[in-house]
Amino acid sequence: MSRILSIAGCIAVFLAGSLDAQPPGNRAEEFPLPLEKVVLFTSGVGYFQHGGKVNNDAQVEMSFKSEHINDLLKSMVLEDLGGGTVSTVSYASRDPLTKTLETFAVNLTDNPSMGQLLGRLRGEAIDVDALAPASGTIVGVEKRAVPVGADKTIEKEFVTILTKDGLRTLPLDSITRIKLVDPRLQSELEKALAVLALGHDNEKKSVTLNFSGKGARDVRVGYVQQTPIWKTSYRLVLDDVVGGNQAGGQDAGKKLGNQAMLQGFAIVENTTDNDWKDVSMSLVSGRPISFVMDLYQPLYVPRPEVQQELYASLVPQVYGQDLAGGEREFLAAADGSRKSESAAAQVANKMRKGAERQHGRVAAAPPGSFAKNESQDLPLDQLQGETRDAKSMFEAAASVQSMAQGGALGELFRYEIAKPVTIQRQRSAMLPIVGEKVEAEKVAIYDERVMAKHPLAGLRLVNSTKLNLMQGPITVYDGGAYAGDARVEDMAPGSERLLSYAVDLDVEIAPRAVVKPEEIVSVRVEKGTLIASRKLAREKKFDVKNSGDKAVKVLVEYPLESGWKLVKPAKADEVTRDRQRFVVIAQPGKPAVLDVAEEMLVDQRIVITNLDDNAILFYSNAKVTSPDVKKALAEIIRRKREIEQVVREKAASQQEIATVSQEQDRIRQNMQQLDRGSELYTRYVQKFAQQEDRVETLRKEVAQREKQEQEARRALNDFLSQL
């Protein structure tokens, strides 16, 4: 029976004191379990599986780089296939260096100088070799300014030692040897220095696996660690017939019938320190969630300080969950687990059936394309040579067959390499994963944003294989020669992509914009708001000239913007998220024109009371304005003019009142200087009385005009609200 145990449940941690290396004779052989399976992901991790035989109770020692220990502790799984058990997995713990150094009697954490080190050893007995040797107890270390020359001083450190003859002070630069008398202290210093040396060690760390059982049996060890992502690159070799009917206008919408040979290679890198020899390899595309967690470094959790009960305050309370609620969560989780198992079973069944269908379909790699011991050198003789015609290259490309078969893996996609793979340490390899014919059509792709004068020579590529094609570069060969490079995104089976690989200098395109005036298409009034619908139009013409000797299908890319409606042509040949494509067949020596016209309707809303008479007359005189709207606008103008007349009359009365008030001020000033019995004074009194009567009349007129204005405005608003 198989026994599987996760590393998290079987690790025995050794403290820093057990870091001493074992004698060489007791060390287990490195990698006694051969590497038998590698699965590489495009998320930067790889799964490695080792397998082999053990006998009875066995220890297996494996070595890993220090930076890989965290991934090992997080992911390692051990399996005893012969009924045995996995007991422990032991490794040397790595305490934080500073914390380990703090545990020694001599603290070397902050890289102390000689003077600082002796200062920390105050009270300890030492033997000193100097011009005058001394033995005694360290009293302290001090700094003094020592004169040098006539007017200069330097700072020196001096150590003071209590000897049998009394206190002696010696300069540190005169001491040639210092010996610690206490052997325990000497041992502590040596251990601290050894820990520092281990901190600089970036070599491999050993991990010991312990299997308990009887007899010979198979065991397996699997783990995940960081690896370079595997990459893909493609070569597309065009046959002479490619593009033979690409310019036929009546065939533009039919399925592509042209053929091209697609070669695909996976680039795999072995950056480990061990050879991969005859391993089973899988390449998985997708983005599984993967992260690094520091499990190798010991962590120390700060503990709270608890006060005496007399001073302690209440602490936050934690309450248990309702049992009924917990039962509901448990049942819901169980139901979800059953659904997940059912879905997983369906996926596994589909994968099994797909593998059975594909078994026997994938041909083996040709001899020499994947050598047993030199797998990193994969010759592409078919792509070399200076003088080969297109037909021979096309046939040669067809001879490179795929070594991989694809299979669905949940949200991912897996390439299973059919033959065992051998890659030496620190070497890379190109593994053929695709070698099939695909459908392709030559086109020219024009985008004014990319190049205003010439289109790009391109292809409409259909993934007619049964494999998912990962994104990567494509080198295009046409007519027996290199034609250019393109880049393709992920392509599912049956999907289609446009590729561009060169500039088509035979085709020239001249875009020109046609100015279109703005047009009012309707005018209406709704509750005091005038709504004018305007039609915006834009037009652009593309003059296409083909100077080559073959007809070319040109795909013109045009922006797709919200609100704009295509008028001419009736519809686009293709539409993407942000672009429209129009097909133009450019015959040799015959100019072709693509005319693209669009329009957009926008509504302009204006409060009528904010418009002057001229603006209202402008909309009233528009050809699209209906008679009813014209009549309503005329009535609005009439009512506004009546209001304006009342406002003018009110303003005139108010102005006259202001003029009379100024005249009365002048009369008052003159009357103050006259005798009350004089004739002029009497005349002023009479005139003042007449002016007061006139002011009273004017004020009544102003009040009447204000009332008229309010009534007229209210009537206008009522009229507008009823429209």
Secondary structure, DSSP 8 states (H G I E B T S, - for coil): --EEEEGGGTEEEE-GGG-S---GGG---SS-S-EEEEEEETTSEEEEEEEEEEESSEEEEEEEEGGGHHHHHHH-EEEETTS-EEEEEEEE----HHHHHHTSSS--TT---HHHHHHHTTT-EEEEESSS-EEEEEEEEEEEEEEETTTEEEEEEEEEEEETTEEEEEEGGG--EEEES-HHHHHHHHHHHHHHHHHT--SEEEEEEEEE-SSEEEEEEEEEEE----EEEEEEEE-TTTTTTTT-GGGTTS----EEEEEEEEEEEE-SSS-EEEEEEEEEES---------SS-----------TTT-----------HHHHHHHHHHHHHHHHHHHHHHHHHHHHHHHHHHHHTTTS----TTSS-SS-TT----GGG--SS--HHHHHHHHHTS---EEEEEETTEEEEEESS-EEE-TTEEEEEEEEEEEEEEEEEEEEETTT-SS--EEEEEEE--SSS-B-SEEEEEEETTEEEEEEEE--B-TT-EEEEEEEE-TTEEEEEEEE----EEEEEEEETTEEEEEEEEEEEEEEEEEE-SSS-EEEEEEEE--TT-EEEESSS-SEE-SSEEEEEEEE-BT--EEEEEEEEEEEEEEEEGGGS-HHHHHHHHTSTT--HHHHHHHHHHHHHHHHHHHHHHHHHHHHHHHHHHHHHHHHHHHHHTTS-TTSHHHHHHHHHHHHHHHHHHHHHHHHHHHHHHHHHHHHHHHHHHHT-
